[in-house]
Amino acid sequence: MTHLKVGDKAPEFEAYNCMDQLVKLSDYRGKKLILYFYPKAMTPGCTAETVDLATHYDLLKEKGFDVLGVSPDPKERQRKFKEKYNVPFSLIPDEEKKVIMLYGVWGPKKLYGREYEGLHRTTFIIDENGIIEHIIKKVKTKAHTEQILNLYKDK
């Protein structure tokens, strides 16, 4: 789906988060960034994934990571999602799909035999220098933190 691969420079972007603060990829230089794309706030899978990352945010920060979520939801839906689940990191409402297209996570999907265009749940782990270290296409929504940390347990 995505045209990006491990070892590529992560595409630069800037966008406003749901709290109207400008967020840039370059803001995360010097840390590992968990950049995760999710289809729709307030749905079971997206809630499980976001809550898992939010619950373990202190541990992730301790390990040198920061987290940034992106979905095509409107700003108000993202803001409610952030407030309802006490999400401590930025969530970007990308209704125009600028960041989503930059990372190549939008495309054809199938559900119950029906084809449609949608967001493919994907996580990019970007190193301290802006290089893609890992791409997770089969996200374990209820154990995403563990899935990510397992990639680094031998390092």
C-alpha positions, 0 to 999 in steps of 0.5 A: 500500500504505502510507497515508503519503506524502511530506510527511507527519509520520512516525508516532512509535514506540518499540520494543526492538531485538534487543539489548533497547535502547529505540529511538524515532523521536525518537532520530533527530531532527537526522539523516536516517533511513533506516527500512527494512522487510524481510520476513525476516532471513537470506533472500537479498534481505533479507541483500543489502539489510542487508549493503549498508546495513551496508557503506556505513554510514560513508558514510551517516553521513558524509552525515548519515543513520542507519539503522534496520531493522524486520522481523516476525522474532523477537528471536533471529533478528534478533540472529543476523542482526545478529551474523552480518553485523556490522550496526552499526545497530539492527534491530527485531524487530516480531513484533506488527507495531506499527511495521509497521502504523503505517507501512502496509507489511503487506498482501496479496501474491502469489507464484506465483499464491498470495495471502497476507498479508506485509510489503512491502519499503519504505524511508522516508527521514525528514528531520531534523524527522521529515517523510517525504522519500522512500518507496522501494517498489521497493528495489534490494536489492543497491544500496540505498545507491546508490539512496538516495544518488542521490535526493540527488545534486543537492541 
